[in-house]
Structure formats: C-alpha cells, structure tokens
Amino acid sequence: MPSIADRLETVRDRICQATHENHRSDSDILLLAVSKKHPASAIAAAHAVGQNHFGENYLQEALDKIESLSMPELIWHFIGPIQSNKTRAIAENFHWVHTVDRLKIAQRLSNQRPAALAPINLCIQVNIDNELSKSGVTIEEVEELAVAIENLPNIKLRGLMAIPRPNTGDINEGSNAFKKMYDLFNQLKSNNLFSNFDTLSMGMSADLEMAIANGSTIVRIGTDIFGPREK
C-alpha cells in the first residue's frame, strides 16, 4: 500500500500537470489535505513531507487533533456544515472557514474571533447545482451576502467554495458547473467591492484537474492522500 508521502507526491504531480496544461503556475494552487476521519498520526505523516494545510468537517474530532498535535505551523480549515452553537470554537481554533452560507454565521464568527488572532479567512459556499442535499447559497444570493460579510470586523472574505455535481455521463455537465463557479467568482472579483477576494475553493480527488482548468485556487483532497476512510 502506498504511503501518505507517496500519495502526496502523486497528487502534487497531478496538480503540476494540470497547471501546466492550463498555462497556470503551481503557486496558484493551494493543496488542502482533507483529514476528517483520519488520525492525528496521518496528519503528522503528511506534515513531515511538507503539507501544512488540513481540512476538517467535524468540530470535536478536529479540536482533539489540533490539541494533540499542537503544531503552530499547521493551518486549519473548517469545511463542514456550521451550526450556531459551534461558531465560537471554530472562531477560536481555525484559520479558514469554507462553508458559510448565512450572514448570522459570519456575524457570530466575527464577534467570537479572539482579538489576539488575525481575522479569520472566510469563503461563501455556493450551491452551484441547486441540489437539495447540499448547503450553500444560490448564484442570485451570493453578492448580497458577500457585501454584508465584507463589512464585518475580524473577517477576511477570501472568495467562494463549491462542491459541483460529479459528471453523470455527459462530459460537459461537470465542467459547466465548474465554469459557472469561475464566471461567478470573476464577476464578483471584477466589481472591486471586496479587498481580499482571491480564492476559489473547488475540486476534490476525482475532479481536481477539471477544477484547476476552471480557475480553482484551492483543491480539497482527502482519499487520494490518506486512503479510504473507516466507516
């Protein structure tokens, strides 16, 4: 079985190839290792070969890992659904939040962010395919929410996040969803209302190449780094 180091090297090679084919730079892409349901020892193994950014979906699991690892160089991203009663712990322990889809959540993160910490980096989650099973705002709702969040203290609005629907046979279906996200991101970025709008978080193990071809700046990779999760 390949080691975490071997798997990371393979993923990095895929990113390098995808950026080359799309006339982008490797430095344009941040690799976020999604470590949910994997032990702290797996995170330590990835860190040992240069991986510093880790994504977690489940708050208590993440807090246990953050405490046990106690490595200040690690950058923690919260990428799961956010309930109001979880915002304080997220604001106190994470550097990034990718899954904000309500102003109330952004306000609580802002109010509960400790003064000693830098502003928390925030992405708005967009339900680009309007799927009932997924969280996120619609395309029509994004700008109003973004404008409101931009004015909050202790928040740095960085961009958008999405989980586009996988291809179901039509080769253009998935790519159209990715392209819609890229167009939306560029539309918001071009209106000069936002001072730090530079991030498009989309793409996972199965579709990172398509995401990079459509302007993604963060790819969220779990299985192809850490292997299958325990059920």
C-alpha positions in Angstrom: 0.0 0.0 0.0 1.4 3.4 -0.9 2.5 5.6 2.0 1.0 9.0 2.7 4.2 10.6 1.4 3.8 8.6 -1.9 0.2 9.6 -2.2 1.0 13.2 -1.6 3.7 13.1 -4.3 1.2 11.7 -6.8 -1.4 14.4 -6.0 1.3 17.1 -6.3 2.3 15.6 -9.7 -1.3 15.8 -10.9 -1.6 19.4 -9.8 1.6 20.2 -11.6 0.4 18.5 -14.8 -3.0 20.2 -14.6 -1.5 23.7 -14.1 1.0 23.1 -16.9 -1.8 22.0 -19.3 -3.9 25.1 -18.4 -1.0 27.6 -18.5 -1.1 28.3 -14.8 1.6 28.3 -12.1 1.9 25.6 -9.4 2.0 28.5 -6.9 -1.6 29.4 -8.0 -2.9 26.3 -6.3 -3.1 25.5 -2.5 -3.4 21.8 -1.7 -5.8 21.3 1.2 -5.4 17.8 2.7 -8.8 16.7 4.0 -8.0 14.8 7.1 -11.5 14.1 8.5 -11.9 10.6 9.9 -8.1 10.1 9.8 -5.9 10.0 12.9 -3.6 12.7 14.1 -0.7 10.4 13.2 -1.7 10.6 9.5 -1.7 14.4 9.7 1.8 14.3 11.3 3.0 12.0 8.4 1.7 14.4 5.8 3.3 17.4 7.6 6.6 15.5 7.7 6.7 15.8 3.9 5.7 19.4 3.7 1.9 19.5 3.9 0.7 22.3 6.3 -2.9 22.9 5.3 -5.5 20.5 6.7 -9.3 20.4 6.3 -11.7 19.1 8.9 -15.5 18.6 8.8 -16.3 17.5 12.3 -15.6 20.0 15.1 -14.9 17.8 18.1 -12.7 15.5 16.1 -10.8 18.5 14.7 -10.4 20.1 18.2 -8.9 16.8 19.5 -6.4 16.7 16.7 -5.5 20.4 17.0 -4.8 19.9 20.7 -2.9 16.7 20.3 -0.7 17.9 17.5 0.0 21.4 18.9 1.9 22.5 15.9 1.6 26.2 15.3 2.8 25.9 11.7 -0.3 23.9 10.8 -3.1 25.8 9.1 -6.6 24.5 9.9 -9.6 24.9 7.5 -13.1 24.1 8.7 -15.0 22.6 5.7 -18.1 21.1 7.3 -21.6 22.3 8.0 -21.7 25.1 10.6 -24.3 25.2 13.4 -24.7 28.3 15.5 -23.5 26.6 18.7 -20.2 25.6 17.0 -19.1 29.1 15.9 -17.2 30.1 19.0 -14.9 27.0 18.9 -14.4 27.5 15.1 -13.6 31.2 15.6 -11.1 30.3 18.3 -9.3 27.4 16.6 -9.4 27.7 12.8 -7.6 29.9 10.3 -10.1 29.3 7.4 -13.8 28.6 7.1 -15.1 27.4 3.7 -18.8 26.7 4.4 -20.5 30.0 5.3 -23.9 30.4 3.7 -25.7 32.6 6.2 -25.0 36.1 7.5 -25.8 35.0 11.0 -22.9 32.5 11.0 -20.5 35.1 9.6 -21.6 37.6 12.3 -21.0 35.1 15.1 -17.6 34.1 13.7 -16.7 37.8 13.6 -18.0 38.5 17.1 -16.4 35.5 18.6 -13.0 35.7 17.0 -10.4 36.4 19.7 -8.8 39.8 19.4 -5.3 38.4 19.6 -5.8 36.4 16.4 -5.7 37.6 12.8 -9.1 37.9 11.0 -10.5 34.5 10.0 -10.4 33.7 6.3 -13.9 33.0 5.0 -15.4 31.6 1.8 -19.0 31.6 1.0 -20.4 28.2 0.0 -22.4 28.3 -3.3 -24.9 25.6 -4.2 -24.0 25.8 -7.8 -26.3 23.0 -9.0 -29.2 23.9 -6.7 -29.1 20.4 -5.1 -31.5 19.9 -2.2 -28.9 17.7 -0.5 -26.2 20.4 -0.4 -25.8 23.5 1.6 -24.9 26.9 0.1 -26.5 30.0 -1.3 -27.8 30.3 -4.8 -26.0 32.3 -7.5 -28.5 35.1 -7.1 -27.9 35.4 -3.4 -24.1 35.5 -3.4 -23.4 39.1 -4.0 -25.8 40.4 -1.3 -24.3 38.1 1.3 -20.7 38.9 0.2 -21.3 42.6 0.6 -22.7 42.2 4.1 -19.8 39.9 5.1 -17.1 42.2 3.7 -18.1 44.9 6.2 -17.7 42.6 9.3 -14.7 43.1 11.6 -12.4 40.1 12.3 -13.4 38.5 9.0 -11.4 38.4 5.8 -13.7 37.5 2.9 -11.5 35.5 0.6 -13.8 34.1 -2.0 -16.2 31.2 -2.9 -16.4 27.5 -2.3 -18.5 24.9 -4.0 -18.9 21.1 -4.5 -20.1 20.8 -8.1 -22.1 17.8 -9.1 -20.0 14.9 -10.5 -20.3 14.0 -14.1 -23.1 11.5 -14.8 -22.1 10.6 -18.3 -22.4 13.9 -20.1 -18.8 15.1 -20.3 -19.9 18.7 -20.3 -22.2 18.6 -17.2 -19.5 18.7 -14.6 -17.3 21.2 -16.5 -20.3 23.5 -16.9 -20.8 23.7 -13.2 -17.1 24.4 -12.6 -17.2 27.1 -15.3 -20.3 28.7 -13.8 -18.4 29.0 -10.5 -15.4 30.5 -12.2 -17.6 33.0 -14.0 -19.4 33.9 -10.8 -16.0 34.3 -9.0 -14.7 36.6 -11.7 -17.9 38.6 -11.8 -17.7 39.4 -8.1 -13.9 40.0 -8.2 -14.2 42.4 -11.0 -16.7 44.8 -9.3 -14.0 45.9 -6.9 -16.3 45.7 -3.8 -14.0 43.3 -2.0 -10.5 43.9 -0.8 -9.2 40.3 -0.4 -11.3 38.3 -2.9 -8.7 35.9 -4.4 -9.9 32.3 -3.6 -12.0 29.8 -5.4 -12.2 26.5 -3.4 -13.4 23.6 -5.5 -12.1 20.3 -6.7 -11.6 17.0 -4.9 -9.8 13.7 -5.6 -11.8 12.7 -8.6 -12.0 16.1 -10.4 -9.1 18.3 -9.4 -8.0 18.6 -13.0 -11.3 19.9 -14.1 -11.3 22.3 -11.1 -7.9 23.7 -12.0 -8.9 24.0 -15.6 -11.7 26.3 -14.4 -9.8 28.6 -12.1 -9.7 26.8 -8.8 -7.1 28.1 -6.3 -7.7 25.5 -3.5 -8.3 21.8 -4.2 -9.6 19.7 -1.3 -8.1 16.3 -1.4 -8.8 13.5 1.1 -8.9 9.9 -0.2 -6.1 10.3 -2.7 -3.8 11.4 0.2 -4.9 9.5 3.2 -6.7 6.5 1.6 -10.2 5.3 2.2 -11.9 6.4 5.4 -13.1 4.0 8.1 -16.8 3.6 8.0 
